[in-house]
Amino acid sequence: MTAARMAGDLLFDVHIKDVTSASAAGEPVEIGRGVIDIPGFLRTLVDLNYAGTAAFEYEKDGKDPLSGLAESVGYVREVLAELTR
């Protein structure tokens, strides 16, 4: 969040993912199930009036990612809806 705020208007592209641990041992999980402060990061993007690309990185279930990716997208949409009310 700090880096995004520092970049400000120079921020054009972000990748969103979540992991079980903020370390090299962290495993990918559906967004909202891990340790990353996704609501805080999305709040930062809203505060910056971010209009660039936000791409999902979903590396779990590589052979059948659809349900986990759909859950992640749903979670982000729900958080953004709450933040922008």
N, CA, C and O atoms as a Tinker XYZ file with bonds, in Angstrom:
   340  protein
     1  N      0.822000   -1.178000    0.000000    73     2
     2  CA     0.000000    0.000000    0.000000    64     1     3
     3  C      0.871000    1.249000    0.000000    63     2     4     5
     4  O      0.572000    2.224000   -0.689000    81     3
     5  N      1.939000    1.213000    0.770000    73     3     6
     6  CA     2.844000    2.352000    0.822000    64     5     7
     7  C      3.476000    2.593000   -0.544000    63     6     8     9
     8  O      3.563000    3.733000   -0.999000    81     7
     9  N      3.914000    1.524000   -1.195000    73     7    10
    10  CA     4.536000    1.671000   -2.517000    64     9    11
    11  C      3.532000    2.219000   -3.526000    63    10    12    13
    12  O      3.886000    3.049000   -4.364000    81    11
    13  N      2.296000    1.766000   -3.454000    73    11    14
    14  CA     1.274000    2.270000   -4.375000    64    13    15
    15  C      1.040000    3.754000   -4.136000    63    14    16    17
    16  O      0.916000    4.522000   -5.090000    81    15
    17  N      0.980000    4.164000   -2.880000    73    15    18
    18  CA     0.787000    5.588000   -2.573000    64    17    19
    19  C      1.978000    6.408000   -3.058000    63    18    20    21
    20  O      1.809000    7.510000   -3.580000    81    19
    21  N      3.175000    5.870000   -2.884000    73    19    22
    22  CA     4.368000    6.583000   -3.333000    64    21    23
    23  C      4.379000    6.733000   -4.854000    63    22    24    25
    24  O      4.807000    7.764000   -5.375000    81    23
    25  N      3.912000    5.712000   -5.561000    73    23    26
    26  CA     3.884000    5.766000   -7.028000    64    25    27
    27  C      2.844000    6.760000   -7.525000    63    26    28    29
    28  O      3.052000    7.437000   -8.532000    81    27
    29  N      1.731000    6.841000   -6.819000    73    27    30
    30  CA     0.687000    7.807000   -7.166000    64    29    31
    31  C      0.273000    7.738000   -8.619000    63    30    32    33
    32  O     -0.157000    6.686000   -9.093000    81    31
    33  N      0.396000    8.841000   -9.331000    73    31    34
    34  CA    -0.016000    8.928000  -10.735000    64    33    35
    35  C      0.844000    8.085000  -11.671000    63    34    36    37
    36  O      0.491000    7.902000  -12.836000    81    35
    37  N      1.954000    7.579000  -11.182000    73    35    38
    38  CA     2.826000    6.739000  -12.005000    64    37    39
    39  C      2.422000    5.266000  -11.963000    63    38    40    41
    40  O      3.032000    4.437000  -12.638000    81    39
    41  N      1.410000    4.943000  -11.186000    73    39    42
    42  CA     0.930000    3.569000  -11.053000    64    41    43
    43  C     -0.036000    3.270000  -12.201000    63    42    44    45
    44  O     -1.103000    3.877000  -12.289000    81    43
    45  N      0.337000    2.344000  -13.072000    73    43    46
    46  CA    -0.474000    2.031000  -14.241000    64    45    47
    47  C     -0.959000    0.590000  -14.295000    63    46    48    49
    48  O     -1.900000    0.284000  -15.027000    81    47
    49  N     -0.333000   -0.297000  -13.532000    73    47    50
    50  CA    -0.647000   -1.719000  -13.646000    64    49    51
    51  C     -0.365000   -2.390000  -12.315000    63    50    52    53
    52  O      0.730000   -2.252000  -11.771000    81    51
    53  N     -1.345000   -3.120000  -11.783000    73    51    54
    54  CA    -1.132000   -3.881000  -10.554000    64    53    55
    55  C     -1.593000   -5.319000  -10.766000    63    54    56    57
    56  O     -2.478000   -5.590000  -11.577000    81    55
    57  N     -0.987000   -6.214000  -10.035000    73    55    58
    58  CA    -1.375000   -7.618000  -10.025000    64    57    59
    59  C     -1.819000   -7.939000   -8.608000    63    58    60    61
    60  O     -1.116000   -7.632000   -7.645000    81    59
    61  N     -2.977000   -8.554000   -8.483000    73    59    62
    62  CA    -3.555000   -8.860000   -7.178000    64    61    63
    63  C     -3.525000  -10.361000   -6.962000    63    62    64    65
    64  O     -3.970000  -11.136000   -7.809000    81    63
    65  N     -2.993000  -10.761000   -5.811000    73    63    66
    66  CA    -2.986000  -12.173000   -5.432000    64    65    67
    67  C     -3.018000  -12.265000   -3.919000    63    66    68    69
    68  O     -2.863000  -11.256000   -3.231000    81    67
    69  N     -3.214000  -13.446000   -3.404000    73    67    70
    70  CA    -3.204000  -13.667000   -1.956000    64    69    71
    71  C     -2.417000  -14.945000   -1.691000    63    70    72    73
    72  O     -2.372000  -15.847000   -2.528000    81    71
    73  N     -1.805000  -15.008000   -0.526000    73    71    74
    74  CA    -0.961000  -16.139000   -0.144000    64    73    75
    75  C     -1.194000  -16.496000    1.318000    63    74    76    77
    76  O     -1.743000  -15.704000    2.083000    81    75
    77  N     -0.768000  -17.701000    1.695000    73    75    78
    78  CA    -0.966000  -18.175000    3.067000    64    77    79
    79  C      0.009000  -17.559000    4.050000    63    78    80    81
    80  O     -0.255000  -17.544000    5.252000    81    79
    81  N      1.133000  -17.050000    3.562000    73    79    82
    82  CA     2.155000  -16.470000    4.424000    64    81    83
    83  C      2.947000  -15.441000    3.632000    63    82    84    85
    84  O      3.205000  -15.615000    2.441000    81    83
    85  N      3.325000  -14.372000    4.310000    73    83    86
    86  CA     4.125000  -13.334000    3.649000    64    85    87
    87  C      5.594000  -13.720000    3.690000    63    86    88    89
    88  O      6.429000  -12.998000    4.234000    81    87
    89  N      5.890000  -14.866000    3.106000    73    87    90
    90  CA     7.256000  -15.385000    3.065000    64    89    91
    91  C      7.390000  -16.260000    1.832000    63    90    92    93
    92  O      6.413000  -16.504000    1.124000    81    91
    93  N      8.595000  -16.726000    1.580000    73    91    94
    94  CA     8.819000  -17.607000    0.429000    64    93    95
    95  C      8.028000  -18.910000    0.551000    63    94    96    97
    96  O      7.767000  -19.573000   -0.452000    81    95
    97  N      7.648000  -19.276000    1.766000    73    95    98
    98  CA     6.890000  -20.501000    1.988000    64    97    99
    99  C      5.393000  -20.318000    1.743000    63    98   100   101
   100  O      4.643000  -21.293000    1.759000    81    99
   101  N      4.948000  -19.071000    1.517000    73    99   102
   102  CA     3.528000  -18.803000    1.305000    64   101   103
   103  C      3.009000  -19.468000    0.044000    63   102   104   105
   104  O      3.643000  -19.420000   -1.011000    81   103
   105  N      1.865000  -20.079000    0.168000    73   103   106
   106  CA     1.226000  -20.758000   -0.957000    64   105   107
   107  C      0.088000  -19.884000   -1.486000    63   106   108   109
   108  O     -0.566000  -19.191000   -0.707000    81   107
   109  N     -0.156000  -19.906000   -2.792000    73   107   110
   110  CA    -1.258000  -19.114000   -3.339000    64   109   111
   111  C     -2.616000  -19.643000   -2.877000    63   110   112   113
   112  O     -2.824000  -20.852000   -2.779000    81   111
   113  N     -3.525000  -18.729000   -2.598000    73   111   114
   114  CA    -4.895000  -19.076000   -2.210000    64   113   115
   115  C     -5.855000  -18.105000   -2.885000    63   114   116   117
   116  O     -5.436000  -17.115000   -3.484000    81   115
   117  N     -7.132000  -18.399000   -2.781000    73   115   118
   118  CA    -8.149000  -17.504000   -3.298000    64   117   119
   119  C     -8.013000  -16.155000   -2.589000    63   118   120   121
   120  O     -7.716000  -16.104000   -1.395000    81   119
   121  N     -8.231000  -15.070000   -3.322000    73   119   122
   122  CA    -8.124000  -13.740000   -2.735000    64   121   123
   123  C     -9.168000  -13.600000   -1.638000    63   122   124   125
   124  O    -10.349000  -13.892000   -1.823000    81   123
   125  N     -8.682000  -13.140000   -0.481000    73   123   126
   126  CA    -9.539000  -13.002000    0.690000    64   125   127
   127  C     -9.344000  -14.096000    1.709000    63   126   128   129
   128  O     -9.810000  -13.970000    2.842000    81   127
   129  N     -8.666000  -15.169000    1.337000    73   127   130
   130  CA    -8.424000  -16.285000    2.256000    64   129   131
   131  C     -7.015000  -16.274000    2.843000    63   130   132   133
   132  O     -6.695000  -17.076000    3.720000    81   131
   133  N     -6.185000  -15.371000    2.359000    73   131   134
   134  CA    -4.789000  -15.356000    2.788000    64   133   135
   135  C     -4.471000  -14.222000    3.744000    63   134   136   137
   136  O     -5.352000  -13.700000    4.428000    81   135
   137  N     -3.201000  -13.850000    3.782000    73   135   138
   138  CA    -2.708000  -12.873000    4.753000    64   137   139
   139  C     -2.558000  -11.462000    4.187000    63   138   140   141
   140  O     -2.288000  -10.526000    4.940000    81   139
   141  N     -2.728000  -11.295000    2.881000    73   139   142
   142  CA    -2.586000   -9.974000    2.276000    64   141   143
   143  C     -3.803000   -9.117000    2.652000    63   142   144   145
   144  O     -4.937000   -9.593000    2.614000    81   143
   145  N     -3.562000   -7.864000    3.011000    73   143   146
   146  CA    -4.646000   -6.940000    3.357000    64   145   147
   147  C     -5.276000   -6.415000    2.067000    63   146   148   149
   148  O     -5.014000   -5.288000    1.644000    81   147
   149  N     -6.092000   -7.237000    1.464000    73   147   150
   150  CA    -6.725000   -6.885000    0.198000    64   149   151
   151  C     -7.650000   -5.673000    0.359000    63   150   152   153
   152  O     -7.582000   -4.760000   -0.464000    81   151
   153  N     -8.511000   -5.625000    1.384000    73   151   154
   154  CA    -9.348000   -4.425000    1.535000    64   153   155
   155  C     -8.512000   -3.149000    1.686000    63   154   156   157
   156  O     -8.872000   -2.111000    1.131000    81   155
   157  N     -7.424000   -3.211000    2.415000    73   155   158
   158  CA    -6.559000   -2.044000    2.572000    64   157   159
   159  C     -5.921000   -1.633000    1.258000    63   158   160   161
   160  O     -5.826000   -0.442000    0.958000    81   159
   161  N     -5.485000   -2.601000    0.477000    73   159   162
   162  CA    -4.881000   -2.297000   -0.814000    64   161   163
   163  C     -5.912000   -1.698000   -1.779000    63   162   164   165
   164  O     -5.630000   -0.731000   -2.487000    81   163
   165  N     -7.104000   -2.288000   -1.793000    73   163   166
   166  CA    -8.153000   -1.759000   -2.660000    64   165   167
   167  C     -8.566000   -0.360000   -2.216000    63   166   168   169
   168  O     -8.869000    0.484000   -3.059000    81   167
   169  N     -8.585000   -0.098000   -0.916000    73   167   170
   170  CA    -8.872000    1.241000   -0.404000    64   169   171
   171  C     -7.835000    2.229000   -0.935000    63   170   172   173
   172  O     -8.171000    3.350000   -1.317000    81   171
   173  N     -6.583000    1.804000   -0.955000    73   171   174
   174  CA    -5.519000    2.652000   -1.498000    64   173   175
   175  C     -5.794000    2.982000   -2.961000    63   174   176   177
   176  O     -5.672000    4.137000   -3.369000    81   175
   177  N     -6.164000    1.980000   -3.749000    73   175   178
   178  CA    -6.458000    2.221000   -5.165000    64   177   179
   179  C     -7.636000    3.172000   -5.335000    63   178   180   181
   180  O     -7.610000    4.052000   -6.195000    81   179
   181  N     -8.665000    2.995000   -4.518000    73   179   182
   182  CA    -9.827000    3.890000   -4.576000    64   181   183
   183  C     -9.403000    5.307000   -4.207000    63   182   184   185
   184  O     -9.777000    6.264000   -4.884000    81   183
   185  N     -8.626000    5.443000   -3.137000    73   183   186
   186  CA    -8.162000    6.768000   -2.696000    64   185   187
   187  C     -7.330000    7.472000   -3.771000    63   186   188   189
   188  O     -7.370000    8.696000   -3.897000    81   187
   189  N     -6.581000    6.688000   -4.539000    73   187   190
   190  CA    -5.746000    7.246000   -5.608000    64   189   191
   191  C     -6.529000    7.495000   -6.895000    63   190   192   193
   192  O     -5.974000    7.987000   -7.878000    81   191
   193  N     -7.819000    7.152000   -6.887000    73   191   194
   194  CA    -8.618000    7.213000   -8.120000    64   193   195
   195  C     -7.939000    6.427000   -9.233000    63   194   196   197
   196  O     -7.898000    6.860000  -10.385000    81   195
   197  N     -7.413000    5.277000   -8.872000    73   195   198
   198  CA    -6.670000    4.431000   -9.802000    64   197   199
   199  C     -7.567000    4.003000  -10.965000    63   198   200   201
   200  O     -8.664000    3.488000  -10.747000    81   199
   201  N     -7.108000    4.213000  -12.183000    73   199   202
   202  CA    -7.877000    3.854000  -13.371000    64   201   203
   203  C     -7.097000    2.916000  -14.290000    63   202   204   205
   204  O     -7.487000    2.701000  -15.437000    81   203
   205  N     -5.999000    2.362000  -13.788000    73   203   206
   206  CA    -5.188000    1.458000  -14.597000    64   205   207
   207  C     -5.703000    0.033000  -14.544000    63   206   208   209
   208  O     -6.829000   -0.223000  -14.118000    81   207
   209  N     -4.875000   -0.873000  -14.976000    73   207   210
   210  CA    -5.211000   -2.293000  -15.002000    64   209   211
   211  C     -4.961000   -2.926000  -13.640000    63   210   212   213
   212  O     -3.956000   -2.646000  -12.987000    81   211
   213  N     -5.880000   -3.775000  -13.224000    73   211   214
   214  CA    -5.699000   -4.601000  -12.030000    64   213   215
   215  C     -5.921000   -6.044000  -12.465000    63   214   216   217
   216  O     -7.055000   -6.462000  -12.701000    81   215
   217  N     -4.845000   -6.793000  -12.568000    73   215   218
   218  CA    -4.909000   -8.176000  -13.053000    64   217   219
   219  C     -4.862000   -9.143000  -11.884000    63   218   220   221
   220  O     -4.125000   -8.932000  -10.921000    81   219
   221  N     -5.649000  -10.196000  -11.972000    73   219   222
   222  CA    -5.634000  -11.235000  -10.952000    64   221   223
   223  C     -4.516000  -12.215000  -11.255000    63   222   224   225
   224  O     -4.354000  -12.654000  -12.393000    81   223
   225  N     -3.746000  -12.555000  -10.232000    73   223   226
   226  CA    -2.770000  -13.636000  -10.326000    64   225   227
   227  C     -3.326000  -14.778000   -9.500000    63   226   228   229
   228  O     -3.359000  -14.707000   -8.272000    81   227
   229  N     -3.757000  -15.813000  -10.160000    73   227   230
   230  CA    -4.311000  -16.962000   -9.452000    64   229   231
   231  C     -3.527000  -18.190000   -9.875000    63   230   232   233
   232  O     -3.753000  -18.749000  -10.948000    81   231
   233  N     -2.609000  -18.600000   -9.026000    73   231   234
   234  CA    -1.687000  -19.689000   -9.359000    64   233   235
   235  C     -2.077000  -21.020000   -8.723000    63   234   236   237
   236  O     -1.442000  -22.043000   -8.979000    81   235
   237  N     -3.108000  -21.006000   -7.903000    73   235   238
   238  CA    -3.581000  -22.239000   -7.280000    64   237   239
   239  C     -4.473000  -22.971000   -8.290000    63   238   240   241
   240  O     -5.120000  -22.331000   -9.119000    81   239
   241  N     -4.512000  -24.271000   -8.226000    73   239   242
   242  CA    -5.390000  -25.070000   -9.087000    64   241   243
   243  C     -5.149000  -24.773000  -10.563000    63   242   244   245
   244  O     -6.087000  -24.482000  -11.306000    81   243
   245  N     -3.896000  -24.849000  -10.980000    73   243   246
   246  CA    -3.519000  -24.511000  -12.348000    64   245   247
   247  C     -4.250000  -25.279000  -13.424000    63   246   248   249
   248  O     -4.432000  -24.767000  -14.529000    81   247
   249  N     -4.678000  -26.503000  -13.129000    73   247   250
   250  CA    -5.362000  -27.297000  -14.150000    64   249   251
   251  C     -6.851000  -26.981000  -14.226000    63   250   252   253
   252  O     -7.502000  -27.292000  -15.224000    81   251
   253  N     -7.396000  -26.362000  -13.171000    73   251   254
   254  CA    -8.813000  -26.020000  -13.166000    64   253   255
   255  C     -9.029000  -24.780000  -12.285000    63   254   256   257
   256  O     -9.592000  -24.878000  -11.195000    81   255
   257  N     -8.578000  -23.621000  -12.768000    73   255   258
   258  CA    -8.588000  -22.424000  -11.927000    64   257   259
   259  C     -9.925000  -21.681000  -11.864000    63   258   260   261
   260  O    -10.054000  -20.749000  -11.071000    81   259
   261  N    -10.908000  -22.054000  -12.658000    73   259   262
   262  CA   -12.102000  -21.231000  -12.823000    64   261   263
   263  C    -12.843000  -20.954000  -11.515000    63   262   264   265
   264  O    -13.179000  -19.801000  -11.245000    81   263
   265  N    -13.107000  -21.962000  -10.702000    73   263   266
   266  CA   -13.900000  -21.723000   -9.492000    64   265   267
   267  C    -13.141000  -20.837000   -8.495000    63   266   268   269
   268  O    -13.739000  -19.952000   -7.882000    81   267
   269  N    -11.849000  -21.061000   -8.328000    73   267   270
   270  CA   -11.064000  -20.231000   -7.410000    64   269   271
   271  C    -10.916000  -18.808000   -7.907000    63   270   272   273
   272  O    -10.956000  -17.865000   -7.116000    81   271
   273  N    -10.747000  -18.645000   -9.208000    73   271   274
   274  CA   -10.665000  -17.308000   -9.784000    64   273   275
   275  C    -12.005000  -16.587000   -9.644000    63   274   276   277
   276  O    -12.042000  -15.397000   -9.332000    81   275
   277  N    -13.099000  -17.303000   -9.873000    73   275   278
   278  CA   -14.430000  -16.709000   -9.724000    64   277   279
   279  C    -14.661000  -16.263000   -8.280000    63   278   280   281
   280  O    -15.221000  -15.192000   -8.047000    81   279
   281  N    -14.239000  -17.066000   -7.319000    73   279   282
   282  CA   -14.358000  -16.682000   -5.914000    64   281   283
   283  C    -13.548000  -15.416000   -5.643000    63   282   284   285
   284  O    -14.017000  -14.507000   -4.959000    81   283
   285  N    -12.339000  -15.360000   -6.180000    73   283   286
   286  CA   -11.467000  -14.201000   -5.985000    64   285   287
   287  C    -12.081000  -12.930000   -6.577000    63   286   288   289
   288  O    -12.077000  -11.876000   -5.941000    81   287
   289  N    -12.604000  -13.039000   -7.792000    73   287   290
   290  CA   -13.240000  -11.892000   -8.445000    64   289   291
   291  C    -14.456000  -11.447000   -7.637000    63   290   292   293
   292  O    -14.668000  -10.250000   -7.444000    81   291
   293  N    -15.245000  -12.391000   -7.170000    73   291   294
   294  CA   -16.416000  -12.058000   -6.364000    64   293   295
   295  C    -16.036000  -11.339000   -5.081000    63   294   296   297
   296  O    -16.692000  -10.378000   -4.678000    81   295
   297  N    -14.981000  -11.807000   -4.448000    73   295   298
   298  CA   -14.526000  -11.166000   -3.209000    64   297   299
   299  C    -14.097000   -9.725000   -3.477000    63   298   300   301
   300  O    -14.492000   -8.816000   -2.747000    81   299
   301  N    -13.297000   -9.511000   -4.511000    73   299   302
   302  CA   -12.819000   -8.162000   -4.839000    64   301   303
   303  C    -13.993000   -7.251000   -5.198000    63   302   304   305
   304  O    -14.033000   -6.097000   -4.771000    81   303
   305  N    -14.928000   -7.750000   -5.964000    73   303   306
   306  CA   -16.109000   -6.942000   -6.313000    64   305   307
   307  C    -16.884000   -6.540000   -5.064000    63   306   308   309
   308  O    -17.330000   -5.399000   -4.941000    81   307
   309  N    -17.041000   -7.483000   -4.140000    73   307   310
   310  CA   -17.768000   -7.205000   -2.896000    64   309   311
   311  C    -17.058000   -6.138000   -2.069000    63   310   312   313
   312  O    -17.694000   -5.217000   -1.557000    81   311
   313  N    -15.755000   -6.264000   -1.942000    73   311   314
   314  CA   -14.978000   -5.275000   -1.177000    64   313   315
   315  C    -15.061000   -3.904000   -1.851000    63   314   316   317
   316  O    -15.269000   -2.900000   -1.171000    81   315
   317  N    -14.902000   -3.847000   -3.170000    73   315   318
   318  CA   -14.977000   -2.571000   -3.881000    64   317   319
   319  C    -16.364000   -1.938000   -3.754000    63   318   320   321
   320  O    -16.483000   -0.723000   -3.602000    81   319
   321  N    -17.401000   -2.756000   -3.815000    73   319   322
   322  CA   -18.755000   -2.223000   -3.656000    64   321   323
   323  C    -18.917000   -1.592000   -2.278000    63   322   324   325
   324  O    -19.513000   -0.523000   -2.146000    81   323
   325  N    -18.398000   -2.240000   -1.274000    73   323   326
   326  CA   -18.475000   -1.703000    0.095000    64   325   327
   327  C    -17.655000   -0.415000    0.228000    63   326   328   329
   328  O    -18.097000    0.541000    0.865000    81   327
   329  N    -16.480000   -0.393000   -0.365000    73   327   330
   330  CA   -15.610000    0.774000   -0.255000    64   329   331
   331  C    -16.143000    1.991000   -0.995000    63   330   332   333
   332  O    -15.829000    3.124000   -0.631000    81   331
   333  N    -16.945000    1.770000   -2.028000    73   331   334
   334  CA   -17.389000    2.880000   -2.858000    64   333   335
   335  C    -18.842000    3.275000   -2.593000    63   334   336   337
   336  O    -19.420000    4.051000   -3.355000    81   335
   337  N    -19.425000    2.757000   -1.542000    73   335   338
   338  CA   -20.804000    3.144000   -1.184000    64   337   339
   339  C    -20.814000    4.504000   -0.582000    63   338   340
   340  O    -21.875000    5.009000   -0.216000    81   339
